[in-house]
Amino acid sequence: MKKSTLSTLLVGGLIAPTAMIGLTARGADAAAFFQIDDFNTARGGAQIGTNQGDFSTIGTNGGTQVFEVTAGNGTPIINNLGNYRKLSLTSVSGFDNGISSFTVGPASPTSLSWSNPANVQTSASVLWDANGAGLNFNAAPFAGIGIDILSVDLNTSVQFVLSDGTNTTSLALSGLNAGNAFFAFDNFTNSSSFNFGNITSITMNLTGPADVDASFDALGFVAVPEPGTVGGLLVLGLLGAAGAKKSSRKAEQN
């Protein structure tokens, strides 16, 4: 896969994904991209089903397995907003027909993967909230959340729920394909009254039918410049830029 100049700079470490790049959106000093997570660190996850080995078996539908990683337990998370990530996998139906998983890794380069066997349905979620301390992140200069979808089948719904400590706002998109997906703040519920200047938590919810599989790379806050500007051309490659390193490695291995 041919890499853009911007992706090459990111891969080489010459531009940090969280750097202030100077493209404008809602504010004059807005960054083009601020990384929430690239799923490059703190591998592991949750599994539901029978014959799980080290994982406890969920005996009824509706059971939930949780996998948490925080900098406070000896495994610091790098390139993660809030140094904390909580994965949750909930059984919906068919739990005894096989093993479902929601994991980061284990192979390198890593990604966030959600996998279900035939006739097994689950829901999954990721929480970023600095382990209850609150992110206290100012997202007002940004226009939305961008995520790099590596693969998806069937009809997967991806929802982001943001909290400002008092109110919540959310947006769900379905029928997504592999590539970059953009969740515009203007389309979130109650966006006019929500305080995007102090986001305390971010939740990503995944739902779909039985046998659904999906994998995701980097995600972050994205600023969308005015159309027709040089910055606008650059930002086309920025939605997946934080995951370009992993994509380039895969291409080089093939």
Residue pairs with C-beta under 8 A, 6 or more apart in sequence:
1 247
1 248
1 251
3 11
3 244
3 248
4 237
6 15
6 234
6 237
6 238
6 241
7 237
7 241
7 244
7 248
9 15
10 17
10 241
10 242
10 244
10 245
11 244
11 245
11 248
15 21
17 33
17 34
17 35
17 38
17 79
17 218
17 220
17 241
17 242
18 31
18 33
18 34
18 35
18 79
18 220
19 31
20 29
20 31
21 31
21 32
21 33
21 234
22 31
22 32
22 231
23 30
23 31
23 32
23 223
23 225
23 231
23 234
23 235
24 30
24 223
24 225
24 226
24 231
25 141
25 142
25 143
25 223
25 224
25 225
26 140
26 141
26 142
26 143
26 223
27 140
27 141
29 141
30 141
30 142
30 223
31 141
31 142
31 221
31 223
32 222
32 223
32 225
32 231
32 234
32 235
32 238
33 146
33 220
33 221
33 222
33 223
33 235
33 238
33 239
33 241
33 242
34 81
34 142
34 220
34 221
35 79
35 81
35 218
35 219
35 220
35 242
36 80
36 81
36 128
36 145
36 202
36 219
36 220
36 221
37 79
37 80
37 81
37 85
37 112
37 126
37 128
37 218
37 219
37 220
38 79
38 80
38 217
38 218
38 242
38 243
38 246
39 104
39 110
39 111
39 112
39 216
39 217
39 218
40 78
40 79
40 109
40 110
40 246
41 76
41 77
41 78
41 79
41 80
41 110
42 69
42 75
42 77
42 80
42 85
42 104
43 103
43 104
43 105
43 106
43 110
44 67
44 69
44 103
44 104
44 105
44 106
45 67
45 87
45 89
45 101
45 102
45 103
45 104
45 105
45 113
46 55
46 65
46 66
46 67
46 87
46 88
46 89
46 101
46 102
46 103
47 55
47 65
47 89
47 99
47 100
47 101
47 102
47 103
48 58
48 63
48 65
48 89
48 90
48 91
48 95
48 99
48 100
48 101
48 122
49 57
49 58
49 95
49 96
49 97
49 98
49 99
49 100
49 117
49 120
50 57
50 95
50 96
50 98
50 99
51 99
52 99
55 65
56 65
58 64
58 65
58 91
58 95
59 95
60 91
60 95
61 91
61 92
61 93
61 94
61 95
62 90
62 91
62 92
63 90
63 91
63 95
64 88
64 89
64 90
64 91
65 88
65 89
66 86
66 87
66 88
66 89
67 86
67 87
67 88
67 102
67 103
68 84
68 85
68 86
68 87
68 131
69 75
69 77
69 84
69 85
69 86
70 77
70 83
70 84
70 85
70 131
71 77
71 83
71 84
72 131
76 83
77 83
77 84
77 85
79 242
80 128
81 128
81 135
81 137
81 202
82 128
82 129
82 130
82 131
82 133
82 135
83 130
83 131
84 128
84 129
84 130
84 131
85 104
85 126
85 127
85 128
86 126
86 127
86 128
86 129
87 102
87 103
87 104
87 124
87 125
87 126
88 102
88 124
88 125
88 126
88 127
89 100
89 101
89 102
89 122
89 123
89 124
90 122
90 123
90 124
90 125
91 100
91 121
91 122
92 121
92 122
92 123
93 120
93 121
93 210
94 119
94 120
94 121
94 210
95 120
97 117
97 118
97 119
97 120
98 116
98 117
98 118
98 119
98 120
99 117
100 115
100 116
100 117
100 120
100 122
101 113
101 114
101 115
102 112
102 113
102 114
102 115
102 122
102 124
103 112
103 113
104 110
104 111
104 112
104 113
109 245
109 246
109 249
109 250
110 246
111 150
111 215
111 216
111 217
111 246
112 126
112 215
112 216
112 217
113 213
113 214
113 215
113 216
114 122
114 124
114 206
114 212
114 213
114 214
114 215
115 213
116 122
116 210
116 211
116 212
116 213
117 211
118 210
118 211
119 210
119 211
120 210
120 211
121 208
121 209
121 210
121 211
121 212
123 205
123 206
123 207
124 205
124 206
125 203
125 204
125 205
125 206
126 203
126 204
127 201
127 202
127 203
128 135
128 201
128 202
128 203
129 135
129 163
129 200
129 201
129 202
130 136
134 165
134 200
134 201
135 199
135 200
135 201
135 202
136 198
136 199
136 200
137 198
137 199
138 196
138 197
138 198
138 199
139 162
139 185
139 196
139 197
139 199
139 221
140 196
140 197
141 223
142 185
142 196
142 221
142 222
142 223
143 184
143 185
143 186
143 222
143 223
143 224
144 182
144 183
144 184
144 185
144 186
144 221
144 222
144 224
145 160
145 182
145 183
145 219
145 220
145 221
145 222
146 180
146 181
146 182
146 183
146 219
146 220
146 221
146 222
146 238
146 239
146 240
147 158
147 180
147 181
147 183
147 216
147 217
147 218
147 219
147 239
148 179
148 180
148 216
148 217
148 218
148 219
148 239
148 240
148 242
148 243
149 158
149 176
149 177
149 178
149 179
149 180
149 181
149 214
149 215
149 216
149 217
150 178
150 215
150 216
150 217
151 178
151 213
151 214
151 215
152 176
152 177
152 178
152 213
152 214
152 215
153 212
153 213
153 214
154 208
154 209
154 211
154 212
154 213
155 174
155 175
155 208
155 209
155 212
156 174
156 176
156 206
156 207
156 208
156 212
156 214
157 172
157 173
157 174
157 205
157 206
157 207
157 208
158 172
158 173
158 174
158 176
158 181
158 204
158 205
158 206
159 170
159 171
159 172
159 173
159 204
159 205
159 206
159 207
160 170
160 171
160 172
160 183
160 188
160 202
160 203
160 204
160 205
161 168
161 169
161 170
161 202
161 203
161 205
162 168
162 169
162 170
162 188
162 194
162 196
162 199
162 201
162 202
162 203
163 199
163 200
163 201
163 203
164 194
164 195
164 196
164 198
164 199
164 200
165 198
165 200
166 195
167 190
167 193
167 194
167 195
168 190
168 194
169 188
169 189
169 190
169 191
169 194
170 188
170 189
171 183
171 184
171 187
171 188
171 189
172 205
173 181
173 183
179 240
180 239
180 240
182 222
182 224
182 239
185 191
185 196
188 194
204 219
206 214
208 214
217 240
217 242
217 243
217 246
217 247
218 240
218 241
218 242
218 243
219 242
220 242
222 235
222 238
222 239
223 235
224 232
224 235
225 231
225 232
225 235
226 232
240 247
